[in-house]
Amino acid sequence: MSNLPSYVILNDPQDNRVNVLRQPAQSLTFPLSKEDREIVQILTDKFEQEDNCAGLAAPQIGFAKQIIIFEVPDDPKLKKWRPDLVQTMPKTVWINPTYEPLGDEKHSDYEGCFSVKDMAGPVARFKTIHYSAYTLEGEHVEGRAEGFLARLLQHEIDHLRGRCFIDYVPDGELLSIEEYRKRRQKAMES
């Protein structure tokens, strides 16, 4: 797994691949090509090598393709950090996913990203969304997501739209990851 691509990092001036994070990703057609299946495998391997990863989008590792992988396990430790975790989903790969808000109600919580090195910030996301996507076999899936699952899907699908969480953080509220962890720990203790 050491030959996996590195993350594309928006706030790294040395990373000349950042444009892949700032443009809409290409939709895929079915059946998936050999190249697209290889990208899915690379994305899956990258996801599985991380200890603390809820989701990844193909542009984050340099592929301008509409592919995401994510997982929201039924984990008491995760519920401690994410009190809005009301839905779980096993490890899932989606092709050409989209979402639409269901209502105007939003919830603000901190987000970080492998494509924004050492930073976190508060992001207001829709509390409830309708999602639509395709499985690797081309089967259409759709449904309703709320809470943390809705946040995660919005975060990953936004990568496919050329957007990143820092685009939503209010001015002056982006924190170092260390400061974010201190604040989160303090909030958990109170």
Residue pairs with C-beta under 8 A, 6 or more apart in sequence:
1 45
1 49
4 42
4 45
4 46
4 49
4 61
5 42
5 46
5 61
5 62
6 61
7 60
7 61
7 114
7 115
8 15
8 17
8 18
8 20
8 21
8 59
8 60
8 61
8 62
8 115
9 15
9 18
9 115
9 116
9 117
10 18
10 21
10 115
10 116
10 164
10 166
11 116
11 117
11 119
12 18
12 117
17 62
20 59
20 62
20 63
20 64
21 59
21 60
21 115
21 159
21 162
21 164
22 162
23 64
23 162
24 160
24 161
24 162
25 57
25 58
25 59
25 63
25 64
25 65
25 66
25 67
25 159
25 160
25 161
25 162
26 64
26 65
26 66
27 66
27 96
28 36
28 65
28 66
28 67
28 95
28 96
30 95
30 134
30 137
30 138
31 138
32 40
32 95
32 136
32 138
36 65
36 67
37 136
39 58
39 63
39 65
39 67
40 67
40 93
40 136
42 61
42 63
43 56
43 58
43 61
43 63
43 67
43 69
43 93
44 69
44 93
46 56
46 61
47 53
47 55
47 56
47 69
47 71
47 91
50 56
50 114
53 114
54 70
54 71
54 72
54 152
55 68
55 69
55 70
55 71
55 152
55 153
55 155
55 156
56 68
56 69
56 70
56 114
56 156
57 67
57 68
57 156
57 157
57 159
57 160
58 64
58 65
58 66
58 67
58 68
58 160
59 65
59 159
59 160
60 113
60 114
60 115
60 159
66 95
66 96
66 97
66 160
67 93
67 94
67 95
68 93
68 94
68 97
68 156
68 157
68 159
68 160
69 91
69 92
69 93
69 94
70 89
70 91
70 92
70 94
70 152
70 153
70 156
71 89
71 90
71 91
71 92
72 78
72 85
72 87
72 88
72 89
72 148
72 149
72 152
73 88
73 90
74 88
78 85
78 148
79 85
80 188
81 184
81 188
82 109
82 147
82 148
84 107
84 109
84 127
84 147
84 148
84 151
85 147
85 148
85 149
86 146
86 147
86 148
86 149
87 145
87 146
87 147
87 148
87 149
88 149
89 149
93 135
93 136
94 133
94 134
94 135
94 141
95 133
95 134
95 135
95 136
95 138
96 133
96 134
97 131
97 132
97 133
97 134
97 153
97 156
97 157
97 160
98 131
98 132
98 133
98 157
99 129
99 130
99 131
99 132
99 145
99 150
99 153
99 154
99 157
100 129
100 130
101 126
101 128
101 129
101 130
102 126
102 128
102 129
102 130
102 144
103 126
103 127
103 128
104 126
105 126
105 127
105 128
106 124
106 125
106 126
106 127
107 124
107 125
107 127
107 147
107 151
108 122
108 123
108 124
108 125
109 122
109 123
109 125
109 151
110 120
110 121
110 122
110 123
110 175
110 180
110 184
111 120
111 121
111 122
111 123
111 151
111 155
111 165
112 119
112 120
112 165
112 177
112 180
113 155
113 164
113 165
113 166
115 159
115 164
116 164
116 165
116 166
118 176
118 177
118 178
119 166
119 174
119 175
119 176
119 177
120 174
120 175
120 176
120 177
120 180
121 165
121 166
121 169
121 170
121 173
121 174
121 175
121 180
122 169
122 170
122 173
123 151
123 155
123 165
123 168
123 169
124 168
125 150
125 151
125 154
125 155
125 168
126 150
126 154
127 146
127 147
127 150
128 144
128 145
128 146
128 150
129 144
129 145
129 146
129 150
129 153
129 154
130 142
130 143
130 144
131 141
131 142
131 143
131 144
131 145
131 153
131 157
132 140
132 141
132 142
133 140
133 141
133 142
134 140
134 141
135 141
145 153
155 165
158 164
158 165
158 167
166 174
175 183
